[in-house]
């Protein structure tokens, strides 16, 4: 995914959700993304909705991804998004 576009999406996400939740792109590959999520509310109910919100923001900018994997490590969540192969 285009790096500048991804930075803009991540900044916008963080602008409205920090300090409750913060996203940081760890890996940006052609067909997948790995995004780290942390924040003050990372073990409260519904924190995982932020992962879906990020996916929707990607979609709003013309990028179709699906959540492939979620791992928790040390109070942070690593979310792997895979580029959707579905036709528009």
N, C-alpha and C positions, 0 to 999 in steps of 0.2 A: 504494500500500500504506500502511496506517496507520503513521504515523511512529513512534509509541511502540513498537509491536510490532516494527518493523524495528530500532530502537535496541536493544531487548532481545536480539534474535537476534544482532546484530553484537557486542554486549558479551559474550555467551556464547561466540561463536566466538573472539573475541580472548582471552578468559580462558584458554582451553585451548591456544591456538596461538602466542601472542606469547612470545618475540620471533622465533621461526622464521617466522611469518606473521602479518600484521595486515591486517584488512579495514577499509575506510573507505568509506561510502556517499557517492558523488559526486552522483548524481541519482536521485530517487525520483519516478517518474511513475506514472500510473494503470496502464499496461500494461507498464512496463519499469523496470529498475534498472540503474544503472551503479555498479560497486563497484571500488575501487582496492585491489589487493593488493600488499604489499611485505613485506620482512622480511630476516632474516639468511641465509635459505636460498633466496632467490628464483631462483637459477640452478642449483640442484641438481636432480638427478633427482626426478621426481614432485612438484615444487612445484605443478604444475597440478591435482593431486588436491585441493588446498585449494579450488579454484573449485567443484568438484563437491560437496565437503563442505558448503560454504556453501549450495548449491542444496538439498541434502538437509535442512539445518537449516530452510530456508524451508518445505520440504514438510512437515516434522514439525510446523510451526506453521500448517498449513492453507493454505499459499501455493504454488501450482504454477507453477514457472518452468522455463525451459530456457535453456541457455547459447546465446546467439546469436552472440557475437563476442568474441574475445580479442585485445588489442593490447598489445605491450610497448613502453614508452617510458621511457628513462632509469632502467632498473632497477626499474620498477614495471609492474604489469600492470593494464590496464583491462578489466574483464569486463562485457559487456552481457548482462543476463538479460531474457528476454521472457516475459511471462505466458503460460502454456500455455492453449491454447484447447480442449484435450481435455476431454471430459465426464468427471466423476468416476465 
